[in-house]
Amino acid sequence: MPAAFDILTRIAERGPTLRLAEQKVAQVILEDVAGAASASINALARRAGVSEASVTRLAKALGCRDVRDLKLRLARATAVGQRFLQHEPGTVGADSGAEAAPPSLTDRLHGDVVAVLEANRQLIDEAQIERAARLLQDARMVYAFGMGGGSTWLADEARYRLARLGRPVASYQDAVLQQMVAATLVKGDVVLAFSVSGSVPEMLASCDVAREYGARVIAVTALGSPLAARADVLLPVRALETDFIFKPSASRYAMLLVLDVLATRLALLQQDDSQERLRRLKYVLDAHRGSGERGSAGMRDSRQPLGD
C-alpha cells in the first residue's frame, strides 16, 4: 500500500520544480480538484494541452504509483476536505448561480481577497523563496519588470521593498524600455518578473533578452506558463477570478503576498545590515514627521510604518 500523503500539499511543494508540461497539468488539477479526480487521463491531457505521457510523468513526480493512484488521492482529498476546497457563495470560485450572497459589497470583495490569499498560501515553497532571496542578496543589480495592471504596480512595490534593504534596484513597465534595459544586463544581474498569466509577449521577449546576456530570472507567475518556463526560480501564483467583472482583480494580493514573504526573507538573510538600514530610515522619518508622529497622549509613536 503506497504511503499516505496530502496530494494537494505535495503539488504545491513540488510545483515550481516540475517540468513545464507537468506544471500545466498541476494547474488544471488545482483549478478543479474534484473534476480532475474523475477525469480520464485523456481529458486531463486535453485540458492542459499536453500529452498523456506528461500526465503520467506528473503522477510519478508527485510520488504516486500511476495516474490511477493520483486520481484516487485527489478523490480522497476532495471527499475529506471538500468544505475546505469550495468557496462561499459570492466569493472567488463560487457558482454564479448560488442563492446566498454576502450582506454587502465590502464583504464580497473582502471574501474574494481572503480566498485568493488562502489558495496562494498553499503554493508558497519556502525552499524556492530561499533560492530567490539569495539571488537578490547576491545580485549586482535587480530589475523589477511588470506590465499591464497589478503587475505594473508590483514592479514598483518590489523597488520600494528592496531599496529599503539597501539592494540596488530599478523597476520598468514600458515594453520597449524593458527590452533596452535587458540588453544591457550581465551575469550577476537579476530580473524579478511579475505576471499573473505569464503569457504577455513583451514580457517574455524582455526576459529572453535578459537571459541571453546572462541575467537570472525570478518569476512570480502561473505554473505551466511561458514565463514559468523561462524562470531560474519560479514563485507560483494562482489567479482565481469571478464572474463579477466590475471589481479589480484579487490576484494582485497573491503577488503581494509572495513579494512580502520574499522581501522579509531577504531582510533576514542580511539581518544585521537590514536592521541598521531600517533604523536609519526610522531616524530620518522621525525627524521629518516631527510632532506629527506623536500620539494622543503626546508621546512619540514608535510603531508608525517606515513610509506613509
C-alpha positions, 0 to 999 in steps of 0.5 A: 500500500503506497504511503499516505500523503496530502496530494494537494500539499505535495503539488504545491511543494513540488510545483515550481520544480516540475517540468513545464508540461507537468506544471500545466497539468498541476494547474488544471488539477488545482483549478478543479480538484474534484473534476480532475479526480474523475477525469480520464487521463485523456481529458486531463491531457486535453485540458492542459494541452499536453500529452498523456505521457506528461500526465503520467510523468506528473503522477510519478513526480508527485510520488504516486504509483500511476495516474490511477493512484493520483486520481484516487488521492485527489478523490480522497482529498476532495471527499475529506476536505471538500468544505475546505476546497469550495468557496462561499457563495459570492466569493472567488470560485463560487457558482454564479448561480448560488442563492446566498450572497454576502450582506454587502459589497465590502464583504464580497470583495473582502471574501474574494481577497481572503480566498485568493490569499488562502489558495496562494498560501498553499503554493508558497515553497519556502525552499524556492523563496530561499533560492530567490532571496539569495539571488537578490542578496547576491545580485549586482543589480535587480530589475523589477519588470511588470506590465499591464495592471497589478503587475505594473504596480508590483514592479514598483512595490518590489523597488520600494521593498528592496531599496529599503534593504539597501539592494540596488534596484530599478523597476520598468513597465514600458515594453520597449524600455524593458527590452533596452534595459535587458540588453544591457544586463550581465551575469550577476544581474537579476530580473524579478518578473511579475505576471499573473498569466505569464503569457504577455509577449513583451514580457517574455521577449524582455526576459529572453533578452535578459537571459541571453546576456546572462541575467537570472530570472525570478518569476512570480507567475502561473505554473505551466506558463511561458514565463514559468518556463523561462524562470531560474526560480519560479514563485507560483501564483494562482489567479482565481477570478469571478464572474463579477467583472466590475471589481479589480482583480484579487490576484494582485494580493497573491503577488503581494503576498509572495513579494512580502514573504520574499522581501522579509526573507531577504531582510533576514538573510542580511539581518544585521545590515537590514536592521541598521538600514531600517533604523536609519530610515526610522531616524530620518522619518522621525525627524521629518514627521516631527510632532506629527508622529506623536500620539494622543497622549503626546508621546512619540509613536514608535510603531508608525510604518517606515513610509506613509 
